[in-house]
């Protein structure tokens, strides 16, 4: 789509789900007309870029000049086709595929890129799950005619020999009771993932309907198995363990949870959550797309403690 020259660049938190994760320090994008300058991902260099952001930098040089863009540190979520987090470079002021000079992700910095004209558009996007350090880049306007305009010597992502249509993220209409099929050791997961994340009910109404209820801080997020991610949390509280195999003193110990749909529910590394989910036949914790997952708040502890003392309707009555 064309990017009008009078475009205003809003806060990089356009998705309602990620609004709670935004801060005043995460603004990115803008119109850059100085002879040279820098551009960085939100939160750089203190921490990872946030999920669910979109940043556009339009670099403009005098009419008789071109723009050279050089990346320094570069670390985005890796993917062969850069389907999740990526930075794209375009000749001119439009994000037109025919004008694209490259699309990049992973941890290998692109080679220096030079525009064909006096405008260069840089667009960075991140999805709602795994994040990374981000990148820092510098640009410089220089005289036209060095013969290198538009040349990108070494794309960082692997280039397949025969033309293969890139796989797409699995998507399906939103369903109330999605039952994901988890990956096995020898195959990929087959999971109907909704186009939009949604959570129903309240903390109280979900307590009894889920196999486990815990609070914890997210320490790592690793892709796989299949299209999902494995999230490791440090347990802060256990209010319902179900069939989970936990130590006698679980607080402070790690717990791995499998998220079949990597964008639902949205989880960010470093944040603390109240998580309610199911336990599969292998005794592993699973967070389905419609699992009840909310940011942790201290006032939840007393509510959860009170709920843990009550018998759920599905539980058999205690025997004398």
ZAMARGU-4260 file (C-alpha; in steps of 0.2 Angstrom, whole numbers, plus 5000, padded with zeros to 4 digits):
<rodrens>
0) 5000/5000/5000 | 5006/5018/4997 | 5013/5027/5012 | 5008/5046/5010 | 5022/5058/5013
5) 5011/5066/5027 | 5009/5050/5036 | 5008/5051/5055 | 5017/5037/5063 | 5006/5031/5078
10) 5011/5021/5093 | 5018/5004/5088 | 5004/4994/5097 | 4990/4993/5085 | 4983/4976/5091
15) 4971/4977/5106 | 4979/4961/5114 | 4996/4969/5115 | 4990/4986/5122 | 4994/4981/5140
20) 5012/4977/5135 | 5016/4994/5127 | 5025/5008/5135 | 5030/5026/5131 | 5047/5019/5126
25) 5041/5008/5112 | 5038/5022/5099 | 5046/5018/5083 | 5045/5023/5064 | 5045/5041/5057
30) 5050/5052/5042 | 5069/5054/5042 | 5076/5068/5031 | 5094/5071/5039 | 5109/5067/5028
35) 5113/5052/5040 | 5105/5044/5055 | 5100/5028/5064 | 5085/5017/5067 | 5082/5004/5080
40) 5068/4992/5086 | 5058/4997/5101 | 5066/4995/5118 | 5083/4994/5110 | 5096/4990/5117
45) 5089/4988/5135 | 5078/4973/5131 | 5068/4963/5117 | 5057/4971/5106 | 5038/4969/5111
50) 5026/4958/5102 | 5013/4964/5090 | 5022/4980/5084 | 5023/4988/5066 | 5036/5001/5063
55) 5039/5011/5046 | 5053/5022/5043 | 5053/5033/5027 | 5071/5039/5023 | 5071/5054/5011
60) 5087/5061/5003 | 5089/5076/4991 | 5083/5071/4973 | 5101/5069/4966 | 5106/5057/4979
65) 5103/5039/4985 | 5102/5031/5002 | 5114/5018/5009 | 5108/5007/5024 | 5119/4997/5035
70) 5114/4985/5049 | 5124/4983/5064 | 5117/4971/5077 | 5103/4960/5070 | 5092/4947/5079
75) 5074/4943/5074 | 5064/4928/5077 | 5071/4915/5064 | 5061/4907/5051 | 5065/4901/5033
80) 5052/4912/5025 | 5052/4926/5038 | 5034/4923/5041 | 5033/4930/5059 | 5045/4944/5064
85) 5054/4953/5049 | 5061/4969/5042 | 5058/4973/5024 | 5067/4986/5013 | 5058/4995/4998
90) 5064/5007/4985 | 5053/5022/4986 | 5039/5026/4998 | 5028/5011/4995 | 5027/4994/5002
95) 5026/4986/4985 | 5032/4969/4982 | 5039/4974/4965 | 5050/4987/4974 | 5056/4976/4988
100) 5075/4975/4990 | 5074/4961/5003 | 5065/4953/5018 | 5075/4948/5033 | 5075/4939/5050
105) 5086/4927/5060 | 5102/4933/5068 | 5113/4936/5052 | 5113/4955/5047 | 5109/4959/5029
110) 5123/4966/5018 | 5123/4985/5015 | 5108/4990/5004 | 5108/5005/4993 | 5092/5013/4986
115) 5089/5016/4967 | 5081/5033/4970 | 5081/5046/4984 | 5068/5037/4995 | 5069/5021/5005
120) 5056/5013/5016 | 5060/5001/5030 | 5046/4991/5038 | 5048/4981/5054 | 5034/4969/5061
125) 5033/4957/5075 | 5019/4945/5079 | 5011/4941/5095 | 5022/4928/5102 | 5041/4925/5102
130) 5052/4941/5102 | 5071/4944/5101 | 5085/4957/5104 | 5080/4967/5088 | 5092/4977/5077
135) 5101/4994/5075 | 5104/5001/5058 | 5112/5017/5051 | 5109/5026/5034 | 5118/5039/5024
140) 5114/5049/5009 | 5127/5049/4995 | 5129/5055/4977 | 5120/5044/4964 | 5130/5034/4951
145) 5141/5023/4960 | 5134/5008/4951 | 5128/4999/4966 | 5111/5005/4968 | 5098/4992/4974
150) 5111/4978/4975 | 5109/4967/4990 | 5124/4955/4990 | 5120/4942/5002 | 5102/4939/5008
155) 5104/4931/5026 | 5089/4918/5024 | 5092/4902/5014 | 5086/4902/4996 | 5078/4885/4990
160) 5083/4879/4973 | 5067/4875/4965 | 5053/4887/4967 | 5042/4882/4982 | 5027/4890/4988
165) 5030/4896/5006 | 5020/4887/5020 | 5007/4898/5028 | 5002/4898/5046 | 4988/4886/5050
170) 4972/4896/5052 | 4954/4891/5055 | 4938/4900/5059 | 4936/4904/5078 | 4928/4889/5087
175) 4922/4888/5105 | 4929/4872/5110 | 4946/4869/5100 | 4954/4853/5104 | 4972/4854/5097
180) 4981/4838/5092 | 4998/4839/5099 | 5014/4835/5090 | 5022/4818/5092 | 5040/4814/5092
185) 5040/4809/5073 | 5027/4821/5066 | 5022/4839/5066 | 5007/4846/5075 | 4990/4847/5067
190) 4981/4862/5076 | 4966/4872/5071 | 4972/4889/5076 | 4959/4904/5076 | 4961/4920/5066
195) 4958/4930/5082 | 4962/4926/5100 | 4948/4926/5112 | 4945/4921/5130 | 4929/4918/5138
200) 4922/4918/5156 | 4930/4924/5172 | 4944/4919/5184 | 4930/4911/5195 | 4921/4902/5181
205) 4937/4895/5173 | 4944/4888/5189 | 4934/4872/5190 | 4934/4869/5171 | 4953/4868/5169
210) 4965/4854/5174 | 4978/4866/5182 | 4979/4884/5189 | 4996/4891/5192 | 5005/4908/5192
215) 5022/4910/5185 | 5035/4921/5176 | 5040/4917/5158 | 5058/4913/5157 | 5060/4906/5139
220) 5050/4903/5123 | 5056/4890/5111 | 5048/4885/5094 | 5041/4868/5093 | 5035/4855/5092
225) 5026/4858/5076 | 5019/4875/5074 | 5018/4878/5092 | 5030/4884/5106 | 5036/4877/5122
230) 5035/4890/5136 | 5045/4888/5152 | 5039/4897/5167 | 5046/4899/5185 | 5031/4894/5197
235) 5025/4908/5208 | 5010/4899/5215 | 5000/4882/5212 | 4982/4883/5216 | 4976/4867/5206
240) 4989/4854/5200 | 4977/4841/5192 | 4988/4827/5184 | 5004/4838/5183 | 5019/4830/5191
245) 5026/4843/5203 | 5038/4843/5217 | 5032/4844/5235 | 5038/4862/5235 | 5034/4868/5217
250) 5036/4887/5220 | 5052/4893/5212 | 5054/4877/5201 | 5052/4877/5182 | 5036/4871/5173
255) 5035/4868/5154 | 5019/4872/5145 | 5015/4868/5126 | 5006/4881/5117 | 4999/4873/5100
260) 4994/4890/5092 | 5009/4901/5094 | 4999/4917/5094 | 4985/4911/5106 | 4985/4914/5120
265) 4998/4929/5118 | 5013/4927/5130 | 5028/4937/5132 | 5045/4932/5139 | 5049/4941/5155
270) 5031/4944/5160 | 5021/4935/5174 | 5004/4927/5171 | 4990/4918/5179 | 4988/4902/5168
275) 4974/4890/5167 | 4975/4875/5155 | 4973/4856/5152 | 4985/4841/5155 | 4987/4829/5141
280) 4988/4810/5142 | 5007/4811/5145 | 5005/4823/5159 | 5011/4838/5150 | 5003/4855/5153
285) 4994/4863/5137 | 4988/4880/5134 | 4974/4879/5120 | 4970/4894/5110 | 4955/4899/5122
290) 4964/4895/5138 | 4962/4908/5152 | 4978/4917/5153 | 4980/4935/5160 | 4994/4945/5167
295) 4997/4941/5185 | 4991/4954/5199 | 4995/4951/5217 | 4976/4953/5222 | 4973/4937/5212
300) 4982/4926/5226 | 4968/4928/5239 | 4954/4924/5226 | 4964/4909/5220 | 4967/4903/5237
305) 4949/4904/5242 | 4944/4895/5226 | 4956/4881/5229 | 4948/4877/5246 | 4931/4874/5237
310) 4925/4858/5229 | 4922/4860/5211 | 4905/4852/5204 | 4914/4839/5194 | 4924/4833/5209
315) 4918/4818/5220 | 4913/4823/5237 | 4926/4820/5251 | 4924/4803/5260 | 4925/4802/5279
</rodrens>
